[in-house]
Amino acid sequence: MTVKDTMIAILREALHPVRLDVTDESHLHAGHGGWREGGETHFRVSIEAHAFKGKSRIERHRMINTLLAAELRGPVHALAIDAKETGE
């Protein structure tokens, strides 16, 4: 299973999003800090979920960072997040 697949599975299981897109943007960071040959180091998550209702932008980011803590400690160097409440 790829890092991307793992991240998708974790986010789907925990947040039941109505929309989820996880994009490997590693190729945009070639030669920069944290980049490795083969990619899977820099990701962008765009997610929409009811689970974010009443949560601030920071709280939403913290939720995602907590869920993906193992990946952020390991193979993932950078994570850009766009998290919205359903219907926002």
PDB file with SEQRES, HELIX, SHEET and CRYST1 records, atoms N, CA, C and O in Angstrom:
SEQRES   1 A   88  MET THR VAL LYS ASP THR MET ILE ALA ILE LEU ARG GLU          
SEQRES   2 A   88  ALA LEU HIS PRO VAL ARG LEU ASP VAL THR ASP GLU SER          
SEQRES   3 A   88  HIS LEU HIS ALA GLY HIS GLY GLY TRP ARG GLU GLY GLY          
SEQRES   4 A   88  GLU THR HIS PHE ARG VAL SER ILE GLU ALA HIS ALA PHE          
SEQRES   5 A   88  LYS GLY LYS SER ARG ILE GLU ARG HIS ARG MET ILE ASN          
SEQRES   6 A   88  THR LEU LEU ALA ALA GLU LEU ARG GLY PRO VAL HIS ALA          
SEQRES   7 A   88  LEU ALA ILE ASP ALA LYS GLU THR GLY GLU                      
HELIX    1 AA1 VAL A    3  LEU A   15  1                                  13    
HELIX    2 AA2 SER A   26  HIS A   29  5                                   4    
HELIX    3 AA3 HIS A   50  PHE A   52  5                                   3    
HELIX    4 AA4 ARG A   57  LEU A   67  1                                  11    
HELIX    5 AA5 ALA A   69  ARG A   73  1                                   5    
SHEET    1 AA1 3 ARG A  19  ASP A  24  0                                        
SHEET    2 AA1 3 HIS A  42  ALA A  49 -1                                        
SHEET    3 AA1 3 ALA A  78  GLU A  85  1                                        
CRYST1    1.000    1.000    1.000  90.00  90.00  90.00 P 1           1          
ATOM      1  N   MET A   1       0.844  -1.178   0.000  1.00  0.00           N  
ATOM      2  CA  MET A   1       0.000   0.000   0.000  1.00  0.00           C  
ATOM      3  C   MET A   1       0.893   1.246   0.000  1.00  0.00           C  
ATOM      4  O   MET A   1       1.864   1.315   0.753  1.00  0.00           O  
ATOM      5  N   THR A   2       0.569   2.205  -0.826  1.00  0.00           N  
ATOM      6  CA  THR A   2       1.364   3.429  -0.903  1.00  0.00           C  
ATOM      7  C   THR A   2       1.031   4.345   0.278  1.00  0.00           C  
ATOM      8  O   THR A   2       0.030   4.149   0.967  1.00  0.00           O  
ATOM      9  N   VAL A   3       1.873   5.333   0.497  1.00  0.00           N  
ATOM     10  CA  VAL A   3       1.626   6.327   1.538  1.00  0.00           C  
ATOM     11  C   VAL A   3       0.303   7.036   1.239  1.00  0.00           C  
ATOM     12  O   VAL A   3      -0.506   7.252   2.141  1.00  0.00           O  
ATOM     13  N   LYS A   4       0.090   7.387  -0.003  1.00  0.00           N  
ATOM     14  CA  LYS A   4      -1.153   8.046  -0.408  1.00  0.00           C  
ATOM     15  C   LYS A   4      -2.359   7.171  -0.074  1.00  0.00           C  
ATOM     16  O   LYS A   4      -3.336   7.669   0.485  1.00  0.00           O  
ATOM     17  N   ASP A   5      -2.313   5.893  -0.402  1.00  0.00           N  
ATOM     18  CA  ASP A   5      -3.415   4.972  -0.112  1.00  0.00           C  
ATOM     19  C   ASP A   5      -3.672   4.872   1.392  1.00  0.00           C  
ATOM     20  O   ASP A   5      -4.820   4.825   1.833  1.00  0.00           O  
ATOM     21  N   THR A   6      -2.601   4.840   2.165  1.00  0.00           N  
ATOM     22  CA  THR A   6      -2.718   4.773   3.620  1.00  0.00           C  
ATOM     23  C   THR A   6      -3.409   6.020   4.153  1.00  0.00           C  
ATOM     24  O   THR A   6      -4.305   5.927   4.991  1.00  0.00           O  
ATOM     25  N   MET A   7      -2.992   7.189   3.667  1.00  0.00           N  
ATOM     26  CA  MET A   7      -3.591   8.441   4.112  1.00  0.00           C  
ATOM     27  C   MET A   7      -5.076   8.494   3.759  1.00  0.00           C  
ATOM     28  O   MET A   7      -5.894   8.910   4.579  1.00  0.00           O  
ATOM     29  N   ILE A   8      -5.421   8.082   2.561  1.00  0.00           N  
ATOM     30  CA  ILE A   8      -6.825   8.053   2.134  1.00  0.00           C  
ATOM     31  C   ILE A   8      -7.636   7.137   3.044  1.00  0.00           C  
ATOM     32  O   ILE A   8      -8.722   7.510   3.489  1.00  0.00           O  
ATOM     33  N   ALA A   9      -7.126   5.956   3.322  1.00  0.00           N  
ATOM     34  CA  ALA A   9      -7.843   4.997   4.165  1.00  0.00           C  
ATOM     35  C   ALA A   9      -8.072   5.557   5.569  1.00  0.00           C  
ATOM     36  O   ALA A   9      -9.167   5.428   6.117  1.00  0.00           O  
ATOM     37  N   ILE A  10      -7.061   6.167   6.144  1.00  0.00           N  
ATOM     38  CA  ILE A  10      -7.170   6.731   7.499  1.00  0.00           C  
ATOM     39  C   ILE A  10      -8.212   7.843   7.532  1.00  0.00           C  
ATOM     40  O   ILE A  10      -9.070   7.867   8.413  1.00  0.00           O  
ATOM     41  N   LEU A  11      -8.137   8.756   6.578  1.00  0.00           N  
ATOM     42  CA  LEU A  11      -9.066   9.885   6.559  1.00  0.00           C  
ATOM     43  C   LEU A  11     -10.498   9.438   6.279  1.00  0.00           C  
ATOM     44  O   LEU A  11     -11.438   9.964   6.875  1.00  0.00           O  
ATOM     45  N   ARG A  12     -10.670   8.484   5.389  1.00  0.00           N  
ATOM     46  CA  ARG A  12     -12.027   7.976   5.104  1.00  0.00           C  
ATOM     47  C   ARG A  12     -12.633   7.306   6.335  1.00  0.00           C  
ATOM     48  O   ARG A  12     -13.790   7.542   6.682  1.00  0.00           O  
ATOM     49  N   GLU A  13     -11.841   6.478   6.976  1.00  0.00           N  
ATOM     50  CA  GLU A  13     -12.327   5.735   8.145  1.00  0.00           C  
ATOM     51  C   GLU A  13     -12.723   6.672   9.286  1.00  0.00           C  
ATOM     52  O   GLU A  13     -13.757   6.469   9.922  1.00  0.00           O  
ATOM     53  N   ALA A  14     -11.921   7.676   9.542  1.00  0.00           N  
ATOM     54  CA  ALA A  14     -12.137   8.539  10.699  1.00  0.00           C  
ATOM     55  C   ALA A  14     -13.139   9.665  10.448  1.00  0.00           C  
ATOM     56  O   ALA A  14     -13.900  10.029  11.344  1.00  0.00           O  
ATOM     57  N   LEU A  15     -13.142  10.221   9.228  1.00  0.00           N  
ATOM     58  CA  LEU A  15     -13.926  11.431   8.986  1.00  0.00           C  
ATOM     59  C   LEU A  15     -15.116  11.250   8.049  1.00  0.00           C  
ATOM     60  O   LEU A  15     -15.965  12.136   7.958  1.00  0.00           O  
ATOM     61  N   HIS A  16     -15.190  10.130   7.361  1.00  0.00           N  
ATOM     62  CA  HIS A  16     -16.288   9.854   6.420  1.00  0.00           C  
ATOM     63  C   HIS A  16     -16.557  11.062   5.518  1.00  0.00           C  
ATOM     64  O   HIS A  16     -17.672  11.584   5.498  1.00  0.00           O  
ATOM     65  N   PRO A  17     -15.559  11.501   4.784  1.00  0.00           N  
ATOM     66  CA  PRO A  17     -15.720  12.720   3.973  1.00  0.00           C  
ATOM     67  C   PRO A  17     -16.693  12.535   2.813  1.00  0.00           C  
ATOM     68  O   PRO A  17     -16.860  11.436   2.284  1.00  0.00           O  
ATOM     69  N   VAL A  18     -17.327  13.640   2.434  1.00  0.00           N  
ATOM     70  CA  VAL A  18     -18.169  13.625   1.242  1.00  0.00           C  
ATOM     71  C   VAL A  18     -17.307  13.906   0.009  1.00  0.00           C  
ATOM     72  O   VAL A  18     -17.695  13.597  -1.118  1.00  0.00           O  
ATOM     73  N   ARG A  19     -16.142  14.492   0.240  1.00  0.00           N  
ATOM     74  CA  ARG A  19     -15.174  14.733  -0.834  1.00  0.00           C  
ATOM     75  C   ARG A  19     -13.784  14.618  -0.235  1.00  0.00           C  
ATOM     76  O   ARG A  19     -13.508  15.165   0.832  1.00  0.00           O  
ATOM     77  N   LEU A  20     -12.907  13.897  -0.935  1.00  0.00           N  
ATOM     78  CA  LEU A  20     -11.527  13.723  -0.481  1.00  0.00           C  
ATOM     79  C   LEU A  20     -10.615  13.589  -1.689  1.00  0.00           C  
ATOM     80  O   LEU A  20     -10.850  12.776  -2.583  1.00  0.00           O  
ATOM     81  N   ASP A  21      -9.573  14.403  -1.693  1.00  0.00           N  
ATOM     82  CA  ASP A  21      -8.569  14.316  -2.740  1.00  0.00           C  
ATOM     83  C   ASP A  21      -7.202  14.419  -2.066  1.00  0.00           C  
ATOM     84  O   ASP A  21      -6.900  15.414  -1.407  1.00  0.00           O  
ATOM     85  N   VAL A  22      -6.399  13.409  -2.232  1.00  0.00           N  
ATOM     86  CA  VAL A  22      -5.028  13.408  -1.716  1.00  0.00           C  
ATOM     87  C   VAL A  22      -4.100  13.377  -2.917  1.00  0.00           C  
ATOM     88  O   VAL A  22      -4.119  12.433  -3.707  1.00  0.00           O  
ATOM     89  N   THR A  23      -3.288  14.419  -3.048  1.00  0.00           N  
ATOM     90  CA  THR A  23      -2.417  14.583  -4.209  1.00  0.00           C  
ATOM     91  C   THR A  23      -0.958  14.535  -3.784  1.00  0.00           C  
ATOM     92  O   THR A  23      -0.547  15.249  -2.870  1.00  0.00           O  
ATOM     93  N   ASP A  24      -0.181  13.694  -4.446  1.00  0.00           N  
ATOM     94  CA  ASP A  24       1.263  13.641  -4.222  1.00  0.00           C  
ATOM     95  C   ASP A  24       1.901  14.759  -5.047  1.00  0.00           C  
ATOM     96  O   ASP A  24       1.923  14.698  -6.277  1.00  0.00           O  
ATOM     97  N   GLU A  25       2.413  15.769  -4.368  1.00  0.00           N  
ATOM     98  CA  GLU A  25       3.043  16.915  -5.036  1.00  0.00           C  
ATOM     99  C   GLU A  25       4.569  16.869  -4.921  1.00  0.00           C  
ATOM    100  O   GLU A  25       5.240  17.886  -5.098  1.00  0.00           O  
ATOM    101  N   SER A  26       5.101  15.712  -4.630  1.00  0.00           N  
ATOM    102  CA  SER A  26       6.540  15.564  -4.414  1.00  0.00           C  
ATOM    103  C   SER A  26       7.356  16.041  -5.608  1.00  0.00           C  
ATOM    104  O   SER A  26       8.429  16.618  -5.436  1.00  0.00           O  
ATOM    105  N   HIS A  27       6.855  15.805  -6.810  1.00  0.00           N  
ATOM    106  CA  HIS A  27       7.594  16.190  -8.018  1.00  0.00           C  
ATOM    107  C   HIS A  27       7.826  17.707  -8.079  1.00  0.00           C  
ATOM    108  O   HIS A  27       8.761  18.168  -8.735  1.00  0.00           O  
ATOM    109  N   LEU A  28       6.982  18.471  -7.400  1.00  0.00           N  
ATOM    110  CA  LEU A  28       7.144  19.926  -7.376  1.00  0.00           C  
ATOM    111  C   LEU A  28       8.259  20.377  -6.438  1.00  0.00           C  
ATOM    112  O   LEU A  28       8.657  21.542  -6.458  1.00  0.00           O  
ATOM    113  N   HIS A  29       8.762  19.461  -5.620  1.00  0.00           N  
ATOM    114  CA  HIS A  29       9.751  19.788  -4.604  1.00  0.00           C  
ATOM    115  C   HIS A  29      11.078  19.063  -4.814  1.00  0.00           C  
ATOM    116  O   HIS A  29      11.898  18.993  -3.898  1.00  0.00           O  
ATOM    117  N   ALA A  30      11.289  18.535  -5.991  1.00  0.00           N  
ATOM    118  CA  ALA A  30      12.518  17.797  -6.298  1.00  0.00           C  
ATOM    119  C   ALA A  30      13.742  18.632  -5.942  1.00  0.00           C  
ATOM    120  O   ALA A  30      13.870  19.785  -6.352  1.00  0.00           O  
ATOM    121  N   GLY A  31      14.626  18.029  -5.179  1.00  0.00           N  
ATOM    122  CA  GLY A  31      15.866  18.685  -4.783  1.00  0.00           C  
ATOM    123  C   GLY A  31      15.744  19.535  -3.531  1.00  0.00           C  
ATOM    124  O   GLY A  31      16.759  19.999  -3.010  1.00  0.00           O  
ATOM    125  N   HIS A  32      14.526  19.755  -3.028  1.00  0.00           N  
ATOM    126  CA  HIS A  32      14.320  20.556  -1.822  1.00  0.00           C  
ATOM    127  C   HIS A  32      14.395  19.672  -0.581  1.00  0.00           C  
ATOM    128  O   HIS A  32      14.432  18.446  -0.681  1.00  0.00           O  
ATOM    129  N   GLY A  33      14.418  20.301   0.574  1.00  0.00           N  
ATOM    130  CA  GLY A  33      14.479  19.578   1.835  1.00  0.00           C  
ATOM    131  C   GLY A  33      13.362  18.565   1.993  1.00  0.00           C  
ATOM    132  O   GLY A  33      12.206  18.861   1.692  1.00  0.00           O  
ATOM    133  N   GLY A  34      13.694  17.388   2.458  1.00  0.00           N  
ATOM    134  CA  GLY A  34      12.715  16.352   2.704  1.00  0.00           C  
ATOM    135  C   GLY A  34      12.323  15.529   1.495  1.00  0.00           C  
ATOM    136  O   GLY A  34      11.678  14.490   1.630  1.00  0.00           O  
ATOM    137  N   TRP A  35      12.706  15.984   0.319  1.00  0.00           N  
ATOM    138  CA  TRP A  35      12.362  15.256  -0.901  1.00  0.00           C  
ATOM    139  C   TRP A  35      13.214  14.006  -1.033  1.00  0.00           C  
ATOM    140  O   TRP A  35      14.401  14.017  -0.706  1.00  0.00           O  
ATOM    141  N   ARG A  36      12.604  12.926  -1.514  1.00  0.00           N  
ATOM    142  CA  ARG A  36      13.314  11.669  -1.774  1.00  0.00           C  
ATOM    143  C   ARG A  36      12.971  11.191  -3.169  1.00  0.00           C  
ATOM    144  O   ARG A  36      11.878  11.446  -3.675  1.00  0.00           O  
ATOM    145  N   GLU A  37      13.885  10.515  -3.770  1.00  0.00           N  
ATOM    146  CA  GLU A  37      13.645   9.874  -5.069  1.00  0.00           C  
ATOM    147  C   GLU A  37      12.459   8.930  -4.917  1.00  0.00           C  
ATOM    148  O   GLU A  37      12.384   8.175  -3.948  1.00  0.00           O  
ATOM    149  N   GLY A  38      11.551   8.969  -5.851  1.00  0.00           N  
ATOM    150  CA  GLY A  38      10.374   8.105  -5.794  1.00  0.00           C  
ATOM    151  C   GLY A  38       9.141   8.801  -5.248  1.00  0.00           C  
ATOM    152  O   GLY A  38       8.038   8.258  -5.320  1.00  0.00           O  
ATOM    153  N   GLY A  39       9.314   9.991  -4.707  1.00  0.00           N  
ATOM    154  CA  GLY A  39       8.166  10.771  -4.246  1.00  0.00           C  
ATOM    155  C   GLY A  39       7.595  10.331  -2.925  1.00  0.00           C  
ATOM    156  O   GLY A  39       8.288   9.755  -2.086  1.00  0.00           O  
ATOM    157  N   GLU A  40       6.303  10.616  -2.750  1.00  0.00           N  
ATOM    158  CA  GLU A  40       5.560  10.327  -1.526  1.00  0.00           C  
ATOM    159  C   GLU A  40       6.160  11.032  -0.306  1.00  0.00           C  
ATOM    160  O   GLU A  40       6.240  10.458   0.780  1.00  0.00           O  
ATOM    161  N   THR A  41       6.579  12.287  -0.505  1.00  0.00           N  
ATOM    162  CA  THR A  41       7.117  13.089   0.598  1.00  0.00           C  
ATOM    163  C   THR A  41       6.313  14.363   0.829  1.00  0.00           C  
ATOM    164  O   THR A  41       6.272  14.870   1.950  1.00  0.00           O  
ATOM    165  N   HIS A  42       5.684  14.881  -0.201  1.00  0.00           N  
ATOM    166  CA  HIS A  42       4.941  16.138  -0.130  1.00  0.00           C  
ATOM    167  C   HIS A  42       3.523  15.914  -0.668  1.00  0.00           C  
ATOM    168  O   HIS A  42       3.342  15.516  -1.819  1.00  0.00           O  
ATOM    169  N   PHE A  43       2.525  16.174   0.179  1.00  0.00           N  
ATOM    170  CA  PHE A  43       1.138  15.907  -0.191  1.00  0.00           C  
ATOM    171  C   PHE A  43       0.245  17.120   0.024  1.00  0.00           C  
ATOM    172  O   PHE A  43       0.552  18.014   0.812  1.00  0.00           O  
ATOM    173  N   ARG A  44      -0.862  17.124  -0.695  1.00  0.00           N  
ATOM    174  CA  ARG A  44      -1.936  18.106  -0.507  1.00  0.00           C  
ATOM    175  C   ARG A  44      -3.217  17.316  -0.268  1.00  0.00           C  
ATOM    176  O   ARG A  44      -3.565  16.426  -1.043  1.00  0.00           O  
ATOM    177  N   VAL A  45      -3.913  17.654   0.817  1.00  0.00           N  
ATOM    178  CA  VAL A  45      -5.189  17.029   1.151  1.00  0.00           C  
ATOM    179  C   VAL A  45      -6.277  18.086   1.016  1.00  0.00           C  
ATOM    180  O   VAL A  45      -6.204  19.154   1.623  1.00  0.00           O  
ATOM    181  N   SER A  46      -7.270  17.775   0.222  1.00  0.00           N  
ATOM    182  CA  SER A  46      -8.461  18.605   0.086  1.00  0.00           C  
ATOM    183  C   SER A  46      -9.628  17.736   0.521  1.00  0.00           C  
ATOM    184  O   SER A  46      -9.893  16.690  -0.072  1.00  0.00           O  
ATOM    185  N   ILE A  47     -10.329  18.182   1.569  1.00  0.00           N  
ATOM    186  CA  ILE A  47     -11.350  17.330   2.171  1.00  0.00           C  
ATOM    187  C   ILE A  47     -12.552  18.158   2.610  1.00  0.00           C  
ATOM    188  O   ILE A  47     -12.425  19.295   3.063  1.00  0.00           O  
ATOM    189  N   GLU A  48     -13.719  17.546   2.458  1.00  0.00           N  
ATOM    190  CA  GLU A  48     -14.968  18.150   2.913  1.00  0.00           C  
ATOM    191  C   GLU A  48     -15.696  17.093   3.726  1.00  0.00           C  
ATOM    192  O   GLU A  48     -15.931  15.985   3.244  1.00  0.00           O  
ATOM    193  N   ALA A  49     -16.059  17.438   4.976  1.00  0.00           N  
ATOM    194  CA  ALA A  49     -16.686  16.441   5.840  1.00  0.00           C  
ATOM    195  C   ALA A  49     -17.601  17.095   6.877  1.00  0.00           C  
ATOM    196  O   ALA A  49     -17.352  18.215   7.325  1.00  0.00           O  
ATOM    197  N   HIS A  50     -18.649  16.386   7.244  1.00  0.00           N  
ATOM    198  CA  HIS A  50     -19.546  16.829   8.312  1.00  0.00           C  
ATOM    199  C   HIS A  50     -18.796  16.894   9.641  1.00  0.00           C  
ATOM    200  O   HIS A  50     -19.172  17.661  10.527  1.00  0.00           O  
ATOM    201  N   ALA A  51     -17.749  16.103   9.783  1.00  0.00           N  
ATOM    202  CA  ALA A  51     -16.975  16.048  11.031  1.00  0.00           C  
ATOM    203  C   ALA A  51     -16.342  17.390  11.384  1.00  0.00           C  
ATOM    204  O   ALA A  51     -15.934  17.599  12.527  1.00  0.00           O  
ATOM    205  N   PHE A  52     -16.257  18.291  10.428  1.00  0.00           N  
ATOM    206  CA  PHE A  52     -15.650  19.596  10.680  1.00  0.00           C  
ATOM    207  C   PHE A  52     -16.657  20.645  11.149  1.00  0.00           C  
ATOM    208  O   PHE A  52     -16.285  21.795  11.385  1.00  0.00           O  
ATOM    209  N   LYS A  53     -17.915  20.264  11.284  1.00  0.00           N  
ATOM    210  CA  LYS A  53     -18.957  21.220  11.674  1.00  0.00           C  
ATOM    211  C   LYS A  53     -18.595  21.902  12.989  1.00  0.00           C  
ATOM    212  O   LYS A  53     -18.302  21.247  13.989  1.00  0.00           O  
ATOM    213  N   GLY A  54     -18.622  23.235  12.964  1.00  0.00           N  
ATOM    214  CA  GLY A  54     -18.339  24.015  14.166  1.00  0.00           C  
ATOM    215  C   GLY A  54     -16.872  24.122  14.530  1.00  0.00           C  
ATOM    216  O   GLY A  54     -16.530  24.725  15.547  1.00  0.00           O  
ATOM    217  N   LYS A  55     -15.999  23.546  13.715  1.00  0.00           N  
ATOM    218  CA  LYS A  55     -14.557  23.564  13.998  1.00  0.00           C  
ATOM    219  C   LYS A  55     -13.890  24.718  13.242  1.00  0.00           C  
ATOM    220  O   LYS A  55     -14.246  25.023  12.104  1.00  0.00           O  
ATOM    221  N   SER A  56     -12.930  25.341  13.894  1.00  0.00           N  
ATOM    222  CA  SER A  56     -12.158  26.389  13.233  1.00  0.00           C  
ATOM    223  C   SER A  56     -11.181  25.745  12.251  1.00  0.00           C  
ATOM    224  O   SER A  56     -10.970  24.533  12.269  1.00  0.00           O  
ATOM    225  N   ARG A  57     -10.598  26.567  11.406  1.00  0.00           N  
ATOM    226  CA  ARG A  57      -9.605  26.069  10.450  1.00  0.00           C  
ATOM    227  C   ARG A  57      -8.451  25.372  11.179  1.00  0.00           C  
ATOM    228  O   ARG A  57      -7.986  24.319  10.742  1.00  0.00           O  
ATOM    229  N   ILE A  58      -8.001  25.945  12.262  1.00  0.00           N  
ATOM    230  CA  ILE A  58      -6.899  25.346  13.026  1.00  0.00           C  
ATOM    231  C   ILE A  58      -7.325  24.010  13.617  1.00  0.00           C  
ATOM    232  O   ILE A  58      -6.556  23.049  13.587  1.00  0.00           O  
ATOM    233  N   GLU A  59      -8.538  23.935  14.154  1.00  0.00           N  
ATOM    234  CA  GLU A  59      -9.023  22.671  14.720  1.00  0.00           C  
ATOM    235  C   GLU A  59      -9.125  21.586  13.643  1.00  0.00           C  
ATOM    236  O   GLU A  59      -8.817  20.424  13.906  1.00  0.00           O  
ATOM    237  N   ARG A  60      -9.548  21.951  12.456  1.00  0.00           N  
ATOM    238  CA  ARG A  60      -9.634  20.997  11.352  1.00  0.00           C  
ATOM    239  C   ARG A  60      -8.257  20.467  10.981  1.00  0.00           C  
ATOM    240  O   ARG A  60      -8.073  19.266  10.777  1.00  0.00           O  
ATOM    241  N   HIS A  61      -7.292  21.379  10.895  1.00  0.00           N  
ATOM    242  CA  HIS A  61      -5.923  20.982  10.565  1.00  0.00           C  
ATOM    243  C   HIS A  61      -5.356  20.078  11.658  1.00  0.00           C  
ATOM    244  O   HIS A  61      -4.690  19.086  11.364  1.00  0.00           O  
ATOM    245  N   ARG A  62      -5.618  20.417  12.900  1.00  0.00           N  
ATOM    246  CA  ARG A  62      -5.133  19.583  14.010  1.00  0.00           C  
ATOM    247  C   ARG A  62      -5.731  18.184  13.952  1.00  0.00           C  
ATOM    248  O   ARG A  62      -5.039  17.201  14.216  1.00  0.00           O  
ATOM    249  N   MET A  63      -7.006  18.090  13.610  1.00  0.00           N  
ATOM    250  CA  MET A  63      -7.652  16.777  13.487  1.00  0.00           C  
ATOM    251  C   MET A  63      -6.921  15.925  12.451  1.00  0.00           C  
ATOM    252  O   MET A  63      -6.614  14.758  12.692  1.00  0.00           O  
ATOM    253  N   ILE A  64      -6.651  16.521  11.311  1.00  0.00           N  
ATOM    254  CA  ILE A  64      -5.981  15.788  10.228  1.00  0.00           C  
ATOM    255  C   ILE A  64      -4.553  15.446  10.611  1.00  0.00           C  
ATOM    256  O   ILE A  64      -4.103  14.323  10.383  1.00  0.00           O  
ATOM    257  N   ASN A  65      -3.834  16.400  11.192  1.00  0.00           N  
ATOM    258  CA  ASN A  65      -2.456  16.134  11.609  1.00  0.00           C  
ATOM    259  C   ASN A  65      -2.390  15.022  12.649  1.00  0.00           C  
ATOM    260  O   ASN A  65      -1.467  14.208  12.628  1.00  0.00           O  
ATOM    261  N   THR A  66      -3.356  14.980  13.554  1.00  0.00           N  
ATOM    262  CA  THR A  66      -3.399  13.917  14.563  1.00  0.00           C  
ATOM    263  C   THR A  66      -3.652  12.564  13.906  1.00  0.00           C  
ATOM    264  O   THR A  66      -2.987  11.579  14.227  1.00  0.00           O  
ATOM    265  N   LEU A  67      -4.607  12.518  12.991  1.00  0.00           N  
ATOM    266  CA  LEU A  67      -4.914  11.259  12.302  1.00  0.00           C  
ATOM    267  C   LEU A  67      -3.733  10.746  11.486  1.00  0.00           C  
ATOM    268  O   LEU A  67      -3.526   9.537  11.379  1.00  0.00           O  
ATOM    269  N   LEU A  68      -2.962  11.661  10.912  1.00  0.00           N  
ATOM    270  CA  LEU A  68      -1.841  11.278  10.045  1.00  0.00           C  
ATOM    271  C   LEU A  68      -0.495  11.405  10.748  1.00  0.00           C  
ATOM    272  O   LEU A  68       0.539  11.514  10.088  1.00  0.00           O  
ATOM    273  N   ALA A  69      -0.497  11.393  12.075  1.00  0.00           N  
ATOM    274  CA  ALA A  69       0.728  11.597  12.856  1.00  0.00           C  
ATOM    275  C   ALA A  69       1.845  10.618  12.485  1.00  0.00           C  
ATOM    276  O   ALA A  69       3.001  11.025  12.363  1.00  0.00           O  
ATOM    277  N   ALA A  70       1.522   9.360  12.309  1.00  0.00           N  
ATOM    278  CA  ALA A  70       2.563   8.369  11.991  1.00  0.00           C  
ATOM    279  C   ALA A  70       3.200   8.664  10.635  1.00  0.00           C  
ATOM    280  O   ALA A  70       4.413   8.536  10.470  1.00  0.00           O  
ATOM    281  N   GLU A  71       2.385   9.052   9.681  1.00  0.00           N  
ATOM    282  CA  GLU A  71       2.917   9.367   8.345  1.00  0.00           C  
ATOM    283  C   GLU A  71       3.772  10.638   8.397  1.00  0.00           C  
ATOM    284  O   GLU A  71       4.791  10.734   7.713  1.00  0.00           O  
ATOM    285  N   LEU A  72       3.353  11.610   9.211  1.00  0.00           N  
ATOM    286  CA  LEU A  72       4.111  12.858   9.327  1.00  0.00           C  
ATOM    287  C   LEU A  72       5.429  12.650  10.079  1.00  0.00           C  
ATOM    288  O   LEU A  72       6.394  13.383   9.858  1.00  0.00           O  
ATOM    289  N   ARG A  73       5.470  11.670  10.952  1.00  0.00           N  
ATOM    290  CA  ARG A  73       6.723  11.338  11.637  1.00  0.00           C  
ATOM    291  C   ARG A  73       7.644  10.521  10.740  1.00  0.00           C  
ATOM    292  O   ARG A  73       8.855  10.477  10.955  1.00  0.00           O  
ATOM    293  N   GLY A  74       7.065   9.881   9.743  1.00  0.00           N  
ATOM    294  CA  GLY A  74       7.826   8.987   8.880  1.00  0.00           C  
ATOM    295  C   GLY A  74       8.058   9.546   7.499  1.00  0.00           C  
ATOM    296  O   GLY A  74       8.851  10.472   7.328  1.00  0.00           O  
ATOM    297  N   PRO A  75       7.378   8.997   6.509  1.00  0.00           N  
ATOM    298  CA  PRO A  75       7.703   9.316   5.119  1.00  0.00           C  
ATOM    299  C   PRO A  75       7.251  10.690   4.628  1.00  0.00           C  
ATOM    300  O   PRO A  75       7.813  11.205   3.662  1.00  0.00           O  
ATOM    301  N   VAL A  76       6.247  11.296   5.272  1.00  0.00           N  
ATOM    302  CA  VAL A  76       5.704  12.559   4.769  1.00  0.00           C  
ATOM    303  C   VAL A  76       6.466  13.735   5.369  1.00  0.00           C  
ATOM    304  O   VAL A  76       6.525  13.900   6.588  1.00  0.00           O  
ATOM    305  N   HIS A  77       7.043  14.544   4.495  1.00  0.00           N  
ATOM    306  CA  HIS A  77       7.804  15.722   4.919  1.00  0.00           C  
ATOM    307  C   HIS A  77       6.913  16.954   5.032  1.00  0.00           C  
ATOM    308  O   HIS A  77       7.093  17.769   5.937  1.00  0.00           O  
ATOM    309  N   ALA A  78       5.950  17.095   4.118  1.00  0.00           N  
ATOM    310  CA  ALA A  78       5.097  18.280   4.104  1.00  0.00           C  
ATOM    311  C   ALA A  78       3.673  17.905   3.716  1.00  0.00           C  
ATOM    312  O   ALA A  78       3.439  17.037   2.876  1.00  0.00           O  
ATOM    313  N   LEU A  79       2.727  18.593   4.360  1.00  0.00           N  
ATOM    314  CA  LEU A  79       1.317  18.331   4.105  1.00  0.00           C  
ATOM    315  C   LEU A  79       0.566  19.655   4.041  1.00  0.00           C  
ATOM    316  O   LEU A  79       0.504  20.393   5.024  1.00  0.00           O  
ATOM    317  N   ALA A  80      -0.003  19.947   2.877  1.00  0.00           N  
ATOM    318  CA  ALA A  80      -0.863  21.123   2.711  1.00  0.00           C  
ATOM    319  C   ALA A  80      -2.301  20.652   2.874  1.00  0.00           C  
ATOM    320  O   ALA A  80      -2.680  19.606   2.346  1.00  0.00           O  
ATOM    321  N   ILE A  81      -3.108  21.427   3.609  1.00  0.00           N  
ATOM    322  CA  ILE A  81      -4.461  20.990   3.938  1.00  0.00           C  
ATOM    323  C   ILE A  81      -5.477  22.061   3.568  1.00  0.00           C  
ATOM    324  O   ILE A  81      -5.310  23.240   3.879  1.00  0.00           O  
ATOM    325  N   ASP A  82      -6.542  21.613   2.890  1.00  0.00           N  
ATOM    326  CA  ASP A  82      -7.718  22.428   2.642  1.00  0.00           C  
ATOM    327  C   ASP A  82      -8.894  21.617   3.174  1.00  0.00           C  
ATOM    328  O   ASP A  82      -9.358  20.682   2.521  1.00  0.00           O  
ATOM    329  N   ALA A  83      -9.379  21.985   4.377  1.00  0.00           N  
ATOM    330  CA  ALA A  83     -10.428  21.215   5.036  1.00  0.00           C  
ATOM    331  C   ALA A  83     -11.661  22.082   5.227  1.00  0.00           C  
ATOM    332  O   ALA A  83     -11.596  23.148   5.839  1.00  0.00           O  
ATOM    333  N   LYS A  84     -12.790  21.615   4.696  1.00  0.00           N  
ATOM    334  CA  LYS A  84     -14.034  22.379   4.768  1.00  0.00           C  
ATOM    335  C   LYS A  84     -15.150  21.549   5.361  1.00  0.00           C  
ATOM    336  O   LYS A  84     -15.198  20.327   5.220  1.00  0.00           O  
ATOM    337  N   GLU A  85     -16.045  22.254   6.029  1.00  0.00           N  
ATOM    338  CA  GLU A  85     -17.264  21.625   6.509  1.00  0.00           C  
ATOM    339  C   GLU A  85     -18.168  21.389   5.309  1.00  0.00           C  
ATOM    340  O   GLU A  85     -18.183  22.201   4.384  1.00  0.00           O  
ATOM    341  N   THR A  86     -18.911  20.313   5.305  1.00  0.00           N  
ATOM    342  CA  THR A  86     -19.815  20.011   4.207  1.00  0.00           C  
ATOM    343  C   THR A  86     -20.769  21.182   3.988  1.00  0.00           C  
ATOM    344  O   THR A  86     -21.392  21.677   4.927  1.00  0.00           O  
ATOM    345  N   GLY A  87     -20.870  21.614   2.735  1.00  0.00           N  
ATOM    346  CA  GLY A  87     -21.760  22.703   2.385  1.00  0.00           C  
ATOM    347  C   GLY A  87     -21.154  24.082   2.553  1.00  0.00           C  
ATOM    348  O   GLY A  87     -21.817  25.081   2.273  1.00  0.00           O  
ATOM    349  N   GLU A  88     -19.937  24.162   2.995  1.00  0.00           N  
ATOM    350  CA  GLU A  88     -19.269  25.445   3.231  1.00  0.00           C  
ATOM    351  C   GLU A  88     -18.846  26.104   1.951  1.00  0.00           C  
ATOM    352  O   GLU A  88     -18.270  27.192   1.978  1.00  0.00           O  
TER     353      GLU A  88                                                      
END                                                                             
